[in-house]
Amino acid sequence: MTSLPSSVDVAIVGAGAAGLGAAHALAGSGLAAIVLEARNRLGGRAWTVQASPDVTFDVGCGWLHSADKNSFASIAQRLGFELNKDLPPWRERAYGNAFPQGERDDFMRAMDAFYERLWEAAQKGKDEPASRSLEAGNRWNPMIDAISTYINGCELKDMSTLDWDAYEDSGLNWRVRRGYGALVTAYGAPCPVALNCNVALIDHAGRRIRLETSQGTLTADKVIVTVPTNLIADETIRFSPPLPSKVDAAAGLPLGVDDKVTLALEDAEAFPKEANLRGATMRTAMGTYHIRPFGQPCIEGFFGGSFARALEDSGDGAIAAHSIDEIAGFLGNDIRRKLKPLYESRWAHDPFARGSYSHALPGHAGDRTVLATPVDGRLFFAGEATSPTFFTTAHGARDSGERAAKEVLAALGKP
């Protein structure tokens, strides 16, 4: 890693996918650039851990969504990361009797009808809560709401219809065998990054921009800000003079919560690989489970929205404990002795994220453009929340960093 210089041409705040994308785009430009990262690692919300000798776990993003349009697909191939192109288990490969096939089919019909109504509302330009597209009295509404918490990190009442419709989903979802977080880290390895360097103030009042950090002060001609929206909205990173339009836009694009847990599974060979486990629980506060991802001896659980936030607030281990209880409710009490907590995420309590990924509140779909717009040709903004069609994703973040870097080069008159 790199020590903190006193002066650079371009300072990039944040070494997640967006910051690393910006750094790559500036490489070879002749500009002196540095990425300032508050954490002690690269990747931001892309993070892979070895949860046990047999289990590799993506604590953050795990799927290359819209894989045929995902810039990390070609990066993975270039860096020698194996891509798994098997179909995800979300709609198929149900395990157990907790959600019988007839019930699943009925639920999917209700879900597809909801999507159709949502699309129709968006075509009319209605930036209203997505919950208005629910069919009144439909028994599957709580589970449709649960799906929103998995996709958006929030319940339907807090989700903009226009924002949901703007997301570009090609339907292809791939995985990285060694971990998406590991791929992002490898991608960032050549970049000049100062770790453990927390930026508190970006003072753009003078001829040069001054950044106050936990390692000291540096000045730059241009700054690319790639931090999560919650840090801008809460003014954890302050601007001087203030930028109320950016703070307001960030507040309209809060980070929802999606959390994951991995549980070691004893006698794993008795269970199918890549199976989906979910119950017809008729409630929004529910988890969904992936049995033996990549054939590993584990079960991954996934939780979203206010339920995930409440589990986090219950303390370390609460997500794993709830997962074991819920799985036992689906498969019987004997499964308890076969499950052991390995690792769980708690993104809402992560001080450098305070959530998982952005969603636009109703009436705020236009805030992504507001947040992405440069200020005075000196301050530039990137991150998944600024992507017009691939928000919530690592590749959307990376591509936005590249876009911001090109804006810097254009401002400097460089090709």
N, C-alpha and C positions, 0 to 999 in steps of 0.2 A: 504494500500500500504506500501512499504518498504522504509526506509531511505537508503541513499547511504553509503555502507561500504567502508573501505579503501582498502580492499583486498578480492578477491574471487578466487575460482578455475576457474570458467567459467563466463565470461561476455557475455551476449546476447544483441546485439544492435537492438532494435526495438521490440515493443509489438504488432505487427500485428499477423496474423495467423501463420506465419513462426516462429517468436520468441516464441510464446506461445507453438507451437508444440515442439520446442527444449526444452523449460523449462519442459514440461510434460515428455519428454523422459529422462531427466536427474533426475527427481524426484526419490528418493529412491536409487540413485547411491552412496550416501555418499559424493558427491561433493557439495561444496558451490557455488551456482549459483545466479545470479541476472540478471533481464531483465531491460535494460535502455531504457526508452521511452520518446521521446521529447514532445509528446502531453500530455494533461491532462486527457487522457482516454486510455483504451485498444482498440484493434481492428484494428488500422491503416485504411486501405481502406474498412474495413467492419464496417459499422456504421448505426445503426438504431435510428431514432428520432420519437418522437410523434409529428407529424406535426400539428395535431389538436386533440381535444378529440376523434374524430371518425376515424382518419387516422394515421396508423403506416406506416412509410416510410423508406425503405432502401436507404440511400443516396449513398452507395456504392453497393457492390455485393448483388444480390437479389435472384439468382437462384442457386440451387445445381446442377450444370451441371454434366453430366455422373453420375447420382445419384446412380446407382447400384454399382459404383466403388468409390464413394465419401465418404471419411473417416468421414466427418461431419454428414452423415446420421445416423450412429450408435451413434455418440456423441450426436446428437439431441435426439435420443430415450433414451439414458442413462440419459440425463439431463431433460427429461420431456418436450421437445419442440415438438409441433405438426407439422408434415410434411404434406404438401398438395401435392398430387400426380396427380392432374388433368393435362391434357395436356395443354401446354402453348398456347396462342392465336396467335402465330406468323404466322402460315400458314392457320389457320382456323378462324372461328367466325368473319368474316369481318363485319363491321358495316357501314352503310351509302352507298352512291352511288359514293363516290369519287374515288373508285377503283373497277369497276364492275368485277364480277366474271370471265367473259371471258378474260378480260385484266389480271387479277391475274393469271389465268391458263397459259396464254401465257408467262407472266413474269416468272413463276415458271419453265416452260420448258426451257427458256433461262438460268435461274439460274442453273438448274441441268446440262445443257450442259456445262456451264462454269466450274462447279465443276469437270466434267468428263475430260475436257481438262487440268485443273489444276492438277488433279491426274496423267494424262499421262505425263505431263511435269516433275512432281516430280519423277516418276518411272525412268526417264532418268537421274536423278541426277542433274537437272538444278536448281541451286539456283539463279533464275532470278526473276525480279519483277512479281508479280501475275497478273499485268495488261496485260502481254503478252498472257494470256490465254483468254482474251476477244475476242469475234468474231468481226472482223472489221466491223464497220457500223451497228452493232445490236442496235436497238433503245432503248433496255433496259440497255445498258451499264452504263449510269449514276446511275440507281437505283441499279444495281449490285455493283457498287462502294459504294453506300450508305450502302448496307448491310455489306460490308467490314468495314466501319467506325463503325458500331454497334458491329461487332464481334471482330475486331482487334484494334479499336481506330485510324485507319489510312486508307488512300486511298490505292488502289491496287498497285499503283506505288511505294509505300514505304514498301510493304509487301513481304517478302521472300516466294517464292513458296514452298521450302522445309520445312520452319517453319510451314506454314499453314498445310501442309500435315502431319507433325509430331504430330499435336494435336490429342488426342484420345477422340473421341466423341461417347458415347454409344447411344445417342439419347434420354436418359431419363433426364428430367429437372424437379426438384421438388422445392418447396418453404417452407419457415419456416413461419408459421402464425404470430409468435411474432417478426419476423425479423431475417435475417441472421446475421446482425451485433449484435443483442442481443444474439444470440447463441454463437458467437465468444467471446463476452465479458464474458458470463457465463462460457465458457470453460476456459478462462484465469483467472477467479476469484481466484483460489487457488495458482496461480503462484507468486513468489517473484518479484515484479515489482517496480521500482523507476520511478514515473511519473515526468513530467516537467524536464526531465534530457536529455538534448541535447548533443550528442557526437560530438565533433569537430575534435579530433585528436586521431588516434590509432598508438601509437609509439611502434613498435615491434623490435627495434634495440637492446634492452637489454635482459637480462636473463628472465625477466618477461615483459609482455606487459603493457604499461601504457596508460590509456584512460583519455583524458582531456574532461570534461563535464561541463555543465552550473552549476552543483552543486558541482564541485570539481574534484579531481583526484582520480582514483583508479587503482590498479594493478590486473592483472589476469594472470593465466598460459595459458589459452586458451580463444579465443574470437570467437563468432559466429556472423557474420554480416548479417542482414536480411533486410536492408533498400532498398527502391526502387532504380532502376538502375540510374535514373536521378541524385540522390544525390551522387552516386559514380562517374559517368561520369563528373559531374560539380565540383567534388572534394569539395563539401560542407562538406563531411567527408574526411579528409586527412589521408593518411598513410605515416608513416616515418619509414624506407626508403619507397620511392614511390613504387607503384605497377602498372606500366604502362600497363601490360597485363590485369589487372582487369578494369582499367579505360577505355581501348580500348574496351574490351568486353562489358562493361556496355553501352558505347556509341553506340555499334552495336545493343543494345537491348533497345531502348528508350521507355518510356511510352507514348502510344498514349492517346487520350482524348475521354472519354465517359462521358456524363453528363446526369443527370436525373432531372426532375421537377415533383412536384405533385400539382395539382390544385383542390381546393374544387369544388364539383359539386352540385349545387342546384337542387332540384327535381330529385335526383338521381334515384329514383324508375322508372322513365320514360325511363331509359336507361338499356340495357342488362348488366348483370354481365360478367366480363372476356372477353370483346369484344376487337377486334383489329381495330384500325382506322389508315388508311394510304391512301395517294392519289397517283394516277398515275401521278406524277409530272414531271417525266422525267428529274430529276436533282439529283445531289448528295447532295446538301445542303437542306436536308429535315429531318423532325422528324417522328417518329413512336409513336403511342399512345396506351395505355392500359386502357380501360374503366372499372372502378369499380373493380380493383384487390381485391380479397377476398370479393367482394361485398361491398367494402367501398365506401362512397360518394365522389369519386375523379376520376380524370383522371391523369395517369402518362405519361409523355413524355420522349423520349429518343433521344439523339443527339450524333453524333460521329465525329471524325476526325477534319479536319481544320475548318469545320463549327461550331462544338462545341467550338473550341478554339476561333473563331471569336466572337461568342456569349458571351463567358466569358469576352473577352477583351472589350466588349461593356458596362460592368458594372453589378452590382447587379440588378436583376430583368429582365435583357434582355432575358434570356432563357424563363421565364414565359410569358413575353410580346409577344415574337415570337410564343410561343405555342398557346396562345389565338388567335392570328391573323390567324395562320394556321388552327386551329380547326374551327374557324368561316368561313374560306374559304371552308372547307369541308362540314359543317353542316348548314351554314347560320348565319347571323349576330345576330339573336336572342339568340344564345348560349352564347354570350359575357356576358350578365348580370347574367348568371348562373355559371360563372367560377371566381374563386378567387385564386390568388397565395398563396401557403402555404410554400413551401420549394423547393430550387433548389441547386444542387451541383455545385461546381466550382473547379474541381480537378486540373486543370492545374495551378490554382492560389493558391493551397494549398502548403505552404512552405515545408511541410514534405512529400509530394508526387510528386508534379509537373507533375501530369498525373494520368492516371487510371490504366493501366496495360501494360505489355511489348509486343512488337512485334519485330521480327528480321528484320532488314533491308535486302534488297537483297544482297546476298553474305555473310551474317552473321549468318546463321542458326547454325553454329558450336559454336557460342559465348556462348550459354547456358552452354555447357560443360566446356568451359574455365572459365566462371564466377563461376561455382560450385566447381572447383578443389581447395582443400586446399592448403595453403601456409606454408611450413616448419613444417607441423604437429602442427601448433599453431593457424593459422587463418583459419576459416572455413566460408563458404558462403551458405546462404539459401535465400528463397524468391521465389515467383511465377516465376520469370524470370530464375531461375535455374532448374525448373522442366522440364524434357525432353519431357513429353507428356501432362501434365496438367497445363502448363503455362497459365497465365491470370486468374486463378481461386483461390479461397480461400483454397480449399482442396489441390490443387497443392502446395500452399505456406506452409500449415500446414505439409504436408508430407515431404517437403524439409527440414523443421526445424527438424523433427524427424530424417531424414537421416543425417543431419549435426551433431546432438547430438550423433548419433551412431558412426560417424567418430571420434568425440572427445573421446568417451569411448574406441574405438579401439586404438587410439593413446596413451591412458593412460594404455592400457592393461587390461581394465575392461570389464567384460562380458556385 
